[in-house]
Amino acid sequence: MKYIQEFSEGSKISGIYFCKSRIEATTKNGRTYLNCVLQDKTGVIDAKVWDVESPAIADFSANDYVDIVGDVSLFAGSLQVAVRRLRVAQPGEYNTADYMPTSRYSPADMYKQLMSSAEKVQNPYLKALISRFFIEDEEFIRQFKNCSAAKSIHHSFISGLLEHTMNVVRMCVIYSKLYPMLNYDLLITAAMFHDVGKIKELSAFPMNDYTDEGQLLGHILIGAEMIHDACREIPGFPAVLEDQLKHCILAHHGELEYGSPKKPALAEAVALSLADLTDARLETMRELLDSSVHKEDWLGYNRIFESNIRKTDV
């Protein structure tokens, strides 16, 4: 099997891949075809089944593992596969670990680093809140360690939420040293909790798609509700402290048009939103550069950065 990251224009490929999505579509002349997304642990690629009626194409569904033969071509700056033969693979023919994208880093090491920053939080109420989730709740810890941080765009892999949170916390630790006005306890706690709603917003792999709760509410509101419910169970938790913590969560996307119900009004909320944006953008850039199939320096226009992206000369 050749991994998707190894595909190149003009190559012929064969092997088993995870079918992440399967959508029936119609060409301009009314011909039915299938628009699919194939996935392995190195990434995803668009795939087209043009001859749907061919006996070489077996019936299949999204979330099947499919054994395919196809040709790789370049279309609109991206690689895609034209599938010529397809059958549904049977259990025992594949190892699921080969098909689920995962963090480059050890979840155990990342969690240890995350908790080392949390241990420095002194406020007894915030310490109790952190402990309730990140030390005492084994099911939350399991979900948090395995959850993706997004359906796509950035950190859309197993342990992506943990990696993103760790990076945001690390940046906030640095901010707190550079800017003494920042309340370390509030900022670090907010950084740890800023995306916890994603464990309910996104389903587990291999689906990694929005849940009904995620579609209706979104991770920002879900996270604020999780914090509210937990604070009610900690005796004497100050209402002002809860409000300030929830404000940081509600404002962490920085702008209303980016999905934040509130714009940052606290210094800690400003710092958190900047750390969140920094890690999201730089991880997006890393993934873009790593997945580039272009040998040229210029990679083409990217809608997220609204710019033509270029590789750095080294």
N, C-alpha and C positions, 0 to 999 in steps of 0.2 A: 504494500500500500504506500502510495506517495501522499505526504501530508499537503494540505491546501497551501500552506506557506511556500511550498516548493514548486507550485504550479508556475508555468511560464507560457507565454503566447506560442501557439502552434504545437504544443505537446499533446499527446494522446494519453489519457489516463484511464485506469481501471482499478476498482477497489470498493471497499465498503465505507459509506459515509452516513452520517446522521442527517435525516431530512427534517430540518427545523420548521419549514413551512412549505405548503403546496397550495397554489392558487390557480384556478382555471381562468384563462384569459382568452381574448379573441383578437386576431390580427385585423388590420384594416380591411382586408378582403373577406372577413368573416370566418376565417379558419381558427378552430380551437387549438390552443396549446396550453402547456402547463408551465407556470412560473414558480420555481422552487428556490429554496435556500439550503445549501448543503453545509454541514459543519463538521469540523474535527477540533482537536484541542489547540490547533494552531490558528484557527480563524474560521471565517465563513466565506462562501462564494455563491453568486447567483448561478442558477442552472435552468436551462430551457429544455423542455421536451416538446419538440416540434411535431413529431409524428405520433400523436396520441393513440391512433388506431393500430399501430404496428404490433405484430405478435411478439416482437422483441421487448415491448414495454409492458411489464406486468402491472396489475392494479396495486396501488400503494397509497399510503396516507401520510400526513404530517406526523412526525415523531416515530416513523419507521426507520430502521437501519436498512439502507438500500445498497445493493451491489450494482455498480454502474460501469458502463464503458462509454467514454465520451471524448470530445475534442475541446481543447481550451483555446479561446480567442479573446481578443481585446476589443471591447465595445465601450465607447464614450469614456475612455481612460481607465476602465476597470476590466479585470478578467472575468470571463463567464464560461460556463461549460454547456456545450450542446450534447445532450444525452442521447446516445444511439441505442443502447441496450440497458435494461433495468430489471432487476428482480428484488424481492424483499428478502433480506438476509435473516437467517434463523438464529435464535439464541445459541450460543456456543461458537458461533463463527466470528464473533467480535468481542473486544474488551471495552466496556463502556468508558474506562478511564482514558482511552485514546480519542474520545470524541467530545469531552467536556472541557472547555477552556478553563484554565486555572491560573492563579497568581504565580509569579516567578519566585515568590518568597514562601517560606515555611509558615503556615498558620500559627503554629505554636510559638515561633520566634516573634511574629508580629504581635500576637496577643500579649506576650511577655513584655515587649517594648511599650505597648499601649498602657498596660497596667503599671509600669514603672513611673509613668507620668501621673497616673491617677493616684498613686500612693502619696504623692506630695500635696494633695488636696487636704486642707486642714479643717475647713468648715464642717462641723459635725453632721449637719443636715444633708449637705451635698455628698459627704462621704457615705452616709447611710443610703442615699439614692443610688450612688454608683455601686455600692455593695449589693443592693437588692437585685440589680440586673446583672452586673458583670462578675459577681463572685458567687451569689447564692442561687441564681436561677439557671440551672443546667440546660434546660430546653432553650432559653433565650441565648445562652452562650453558644450552643450548637448551631442554632439558626444564624446567629451573627457571624460566626466563623465561616459559614458556608455560603452565605447570601452574596449575590451579585450586587454591585452598586448601581446598575442601570440595565435596561433592556438592550441598549446599544450606546454609542458615543464614547463613553469612557468607563473603565473598570467593569466591563460587562462579562465578568468571568467569576468562577467559584473563588470565594474569599476576596472578591473585589471590594465589598463593603468594608471588610476588616482592613485591607490595605489602604483604601481611601481615608478611612477614619484615622488610622495610625499616622498617615502623612499630614492630615489636617491638624491633629493634636501636636505633632512635632513642630509644625510651623507656629502654632499658637504658643508653644513653650518659648520659642525664640522671640516672638512678638512681646511676650510678657517680660522678657529680659531687656529688650530694647526700649520698651515704653512702660515705665513703672506705674503709670496711671491705671494700667489694666489690672483688674482683679483676677489673679491667677486662678483661684478656686472656681469662680464663675465661668471664666473663659474655657478652662480645660474641661470642666463638666459639660458645658454647652457643646464643645467640640466632640466629646465622646458620644453625646446623645443626638447630634444634629441630624443624622440620617437613620436613626433606629427604626423609624416608620417603614423603611424599605423592607424589613423582614416580613411585613404584612402587605406591602404594596406589590411586591414581586413574588411570583411562584418560584419554587426551587428548580434547579436544572433537572432534566433537560429542557423543560418548558421555558423558564426564565422569561415569563410574560406577566403582564399586568393582571392582578386579581380583580374581582369585582370591587372589593374595598379600595384597592389602589386606583381603579378608574374613577370611582365615585368621590373619593376623599383626597387621595394623594398622600405621599409620605410625610409632608410637612405637617399637615393637620393630624395625621395618625400619630406621629411622634409627639406632638404637643399633648394629645389626649393620653398617651401612654405615661408621660411625665405627670400630668395632672392626677391621674388615677393613683400612681405610685406615691405622690406627695401626700395624698389624703390618708395613706396608710402609715405615714411616718409621723408619730406624735409631735405636735408643736412645730411642724414645718412652717416657717414664716411665709405668709401670703405674698409679701413683697418680693422675697427671694424666688418663690415659684413663678411669679409674674415676669421677673427679669430673665429667668432661665427660659421660660416659654417664649419670651420676646426674641431671644437670641435664635431659637429654633425657627420661629415664624418668619424671621427676617434674614435667614442665612443665605437665601438666593440673591439678596442685595437689592433687587429691583422688582417692582410689581409685575412688569412684563415678563420676568423670568420665573414667575410663579410664587413669589413671596407675598403673603397676605399683608405684611407690613414692611416698610423700609427701616433700616437700622436706626435706632434712636439712642442706643448705648454704645460706648466705646468698644465694649466686648463684642457686641453684635457686628460692628464694623469690622473688627479684626477677624471674627469668624467667617464673615461673608467673603473677605479677601483671601483667606487661607483656603476656603472651599473652592473658590473660583480658580485660584492659582493651581491647585492640584488637579482639578478637572481639566483645565486647558492644557497643562503640560503633559498630562497623561494622554489626552487626546492627540497631542502632537507626537508623542512617543509611539503610540499605536499606529498613527498615520505613516510615520517614517519607517517603522518596522514592517508594515504591510505593503509598502510601495513596490510596485512591479516595474517602475520606470528606472532605466539606467541613466537617464538624463538628470541634471541638477534640479531642474524645475519639475515639480510634481503635478502642477495644474491647480485650478481654482478649488478652494474648499469653502463650503457654505457656512461652516461654523466660524471660521476665522475671517470670512469674507475677504479672502486674499489668495493670490497665487502663491503656493508654498514652495520654498526652495530648500534643498539640502545645504547644510553648512559645510564649507570647505574646511578640511582638517589638515 
